[in-house]
Amino acid sequence: QVRLVEYGGGLVQAGGSLRLSCAAAGSIETISTMAWFRRPPGNARELVARVNWSGSESYASAVRGRFTIFADNAKRTVALQMNSLKPEDTAIYYCQVETAARSAYWGQGTQVIVSS
């Protein structure tokens, strides 16, 4: 059974920084991508950042230049460094891992609240 455990959410003032971390536990086949999603209050879940097996990164336009994704495929960890946070970054953040066999695993979510 695969489990993703997230750490690092919390309350921060606008302009501040937070680092989210996620570790995969359990038996998991070859990882294809590791990503962070978020669900803002009252909105649908959206992709924040993704990194694939070759190290290619992609970011949502709303966070590009402020957020950075770090992944260690061998250690099965992924982190999200969030700088210059804005109130609109308030959301529940989820890590996600996709395998080469197209299986997707999700963390339980961690709350980030950015106060103005």
DOTI-727415 format. One record per atom (N, C-alpha, C): z, x, y. Coordinates in steps of 0.02 Angstrom, whole numbers, padded with zeros to 5 digits, always signed. Example, Ala and Ser with C-alpha at 12.3 -4.5 7.8 and 13.67 -1.06 7.14 Angstrom:
BEGIN
+00390+00660-00284
+00390+00615-00225
+00390+00660-00165
+00354+00642-00112
+00357+00684-00053
+00394+00645+00002
//
This chain:
BEGIN
+00000+00043-00060
+00000+00000+00000
+00000+00044+00062
-00045+00029+00109
-00051+00069+00169
-00011+00036+00225
+00024+00077+00262
+00063+00052+00318
+00052+00098+00378
+00039+00068+00436
+00033+00106+00498
+00094+00091+00540
+00127+00143+00562
+00188+00135+00601
+00177+00165+00670
+00190+00125+00721
+00178+00146+00790
+00244+00161+00825
+00240+00207+00873
+00299+00226+00913
+00278+00235+00985
+00326+00227+01031
+00314+00250+01098
+00304+00197+01151
+00303+00135+01133
+00296+00084+01185
+00358+00079+01228
+00353+00040+01282
+00411+00032+01325
+00391+00007+01393
+00439+00013+01439
+00430-00010+01508
+00421+00051+01553
+00371+00050+01596
+00357+00105+01640
+00333+00078+01707
+00345+00114+01760
+00320+00094+01825
+00247+00112+01833
+00213+00075+01875
+00143+00090+01889
+00136+00162+01913
+00085+00196+01888
+00075+00266+01903
+00106+00313+01853
+00148+00286+01810
+00182+00327+01760
+00140+00339+01698
+00171+00371+01649
+00136+00389+01587
+00177+00368+01526
+00142+00355+01473
+00172+00342+01407
+00126+00373+01355
+00157+00391+01299
+00118+00416+01243
+00136+00374+01182
+00085+00344+01153
+00094+00305+01092
+00073+00348+01032
+00110+00340+00978
+00093+00377+00917
+00089+00328+00859
+00050+00347+00809
+00041+00305+00750
+00032+00350+00690
+00067+00335+00637
+00061+00373+00576
+00046+00326+00518
+00000+00348+00475
-00019+00308+00417
+00021+00333+00356
+00050+00286+00320
+00087+00302+00260
+00057+00264+00202
+00061+00295+00143
+00034+00262+00084
-00033+00291+00064
-00060+00265+00012
-00123+00290-00015
-00181+00261+00025
-00221+00305+00054
-00277+00282+00095
-00337+00326+00080
-00395+00293+00074
-00454+00331+00059
-00480+00366+00121
-00540+00393+00118
-00567+00433+00172
-00569+00394+00237
-00540+00423+00289
-00538+00390+00354
-00604+00401+00390
-00630+00346+00418
-00692+00349+00456
-00678+00351+00531
-00636+00306+00554
-00618+00305+00625
-00544+00289+00632
-00516+00310+00688
-00448+00293+00708
-00453+00267+00779
-00416+00215+00794
-00426+00182+00858
-00361+00150+00883
-00362+00135+00948
-00309+00094+00978
-00342+00032+01009
-00311-00024+00996
-00330-00087+01027
-00270-00112+01067
-00282-00162+01108
-00226-00194+01143
-00240-00268+01153
-00186-00306+01159
-00191-00377+01172
-00151-00392+01235
-00185-00400+01292
-00149-00418+01354
-00122-00489+01349
-00072-00507+01387
-00044-00575+01385
-00098-00627+01398
-00105-00674+01352
-00152-00728+01361
-00225-00709+01348
-00236-00650+01325
-00305-00628+01313
-00316-00605+01241
-00379-00596+01224
-00396-00575+01157
-00385-00500+01149
-00379-00478+01088
-00372-00407+01073
-00436-00371+01093
-00428-00312+01122
-00486-00274+01144
-00478-00201+01124
-00534-00168+01115
-00535-00098+01098
-00517-00056+01159
-00473-00008+01151
-00453+00037+01205
-00487+00104+01196
-00481+00133+01137
-00510+00200+01124
-00519+00208+01050
-00570+00246+01032
-00585+00258+00961
-00610+00329+00953
-00593+00359+00897
-00619+00425+00880
-00644+00422+00808
-00702+00451+00796
-00729+00449+00728
-00716+00514+00691
-00741+00518+00630
-00725+00574+00587
-00751+00640+00615
-00803+00637+00657
-00831+00699+00685
-00798+00719+00751
-00750+00678+00773
-00715+00694+00835
-00745+00662+00897
-00795+00622+00888
-00826+00588+00945
-00781+00532+00970
-00767+00532+01035
-00721+00484+01064
-00759+00433+01107
-00732+00372+01109
-00759+00322+01154
-00700+00283+01184
-00710+00260+01245
-00657+00227+01282
-00683+00164+01316
-00639+00116+01323
-00655+00058+01365
-00661+00082+01437
-00705+00051+01474
-00716+00073+01543
-00653+00068+01585
-00611+00020+01568
-00549+00009+01608
-00499+00066+01602
-00505+00106+01549
-00455+00159+01538
-00486+00229+01540
-00552+00233+01544
-00584+00299+01542
-00559+00342+01601
-00542+00404+01584
-00517+00449+01635
-00441+00447+01643
-00410+00395+01615
-00337+00390+01619
-00304+00397+01550
-00338+00374+01499
-00311+00375+01430
-00348+00427+01390
-00313+00458+01343
-00344+00505+01297
-00318+00492+01227
-00365+00490+01179
-00347+00479+01110
-00346+00546+01073
-00295+00555+01032
-00288+00616+00992
-00281+00594+00919
-00320+00623+00876
-00316+00604+00806
-00313+00667+00762
-00274+00663+00711
-00270+00716+00661
-00284+00683+00594
-00345+00689+00572
-00367+00655+00512
-00327+00679+00451
-00315+00743+00448
-00279+00771+00390
-00208+00746+00387
-00176+00740+00445
-00107+00715+00448
-00105+00639+00453
-00163+00608+00462
-00168+00536+00466
-00125+00509+00523
-00131+00541+00580
-00096+00519+00639
-00145+00509+00696
-00129+00465+00740
-00169+00454+00800
-00121+00439+00858
-00136+00468+00915
-00094+00457+00974
-00138+00435+01032
-00106+00404+01081
-00140+00382+01141
-00098+00403+01201
-00124+00451+01239
-00090+00472+01300
-00115+00429+01357
-00069+00394+01389
-00088+00348+01442
-00058+00372+01508
-00102+00389+01554
-00080+00413+01621
-00102+00364+01674
-00072+00371+01733
-00090+00328+01790
-00091+00255+01770
-00038+00233+01737
-00036+00165+01711
-00036+00114+01767
-00068+00058+01752
-00074+00003+01799
-00042-00060+01769
-00021-00107+01810
+00007-00169+01782
-00041-00204+01734
-00105-00198+01745
-00154-00230+01700
-00159-00196+01633
-00125-00139+01624
-00122-00107+01558
-00067-00138+01515
-00029-00184+01544
+00023-00218+01505
-00008-00255+01447
+00017-00241+01387
-00012-00271+01327
+00029-00250+01266
+00013-00281+01210
+00036-00255+01146
-00019-00209+01121
-00001-00148+01103
-00049-00098+01081
-00044-00091+01005
-00103-00088+00973
-00108-00083+00901
-00149-00022+00882
-00127+00015+00834
-00170+00066+00806
-00208+00037+00747
-00266+00065+00735
-00309+00041+00680
-00342+00100+00648
-00348+00096+00583
-00383+00147+00544
-00437+00112+00503
-00497+00138+00505
-00551+00113+00462
-00571+00167+00414
-00585+00147+00353
-00604+00196+00303
-00680+00196+00293
-00703+00246+00256
-00774+00250+00240
-00796+00189+00198
-00750+00159+00163
-00765+00100+00123
-00759+00036+00164
-00753+00043+00229
-00750-00013+00276
-00685-00054+00270
-00633-00026+00243
-00568-00059+00245
-00536-00044+00312
-00501-00093+00340
-00468-00085+00404
-00394-00098+00396
-00354-00055+00427
-00281-00062+00424
-00255-00063+00496
-00203-00103+00505
-00175-00113+00572
-00100-00099+00573
-00078-00072+00630
-00006-00066+00641
+00022-00132+00663
+00088-00134+00671
+00122-00196+00688
+00121-00210+00762
+00101-00161+00802
+00097-00171+00874
+00159-00144+00909
+00148-00117+00968
+00204-00093+01009
+00191-00116+01081
+00243-00142+01113
+00237-00172+01179
+00237-00119+01233
+00191-00125+01279
+00189-00083+01339
+00192-00130+01399
+00240-00119+01443
+00246-00158+01504
+00244-00111+01563
+00198-00124+01609
+00191-00082+01668
+00211-00125+01728
+00264-00104+01762
+00288-00142+01820
+00256-00117+01884
+00246-00162+01930
+00214-00143+01994
+00266-00121+02045
//
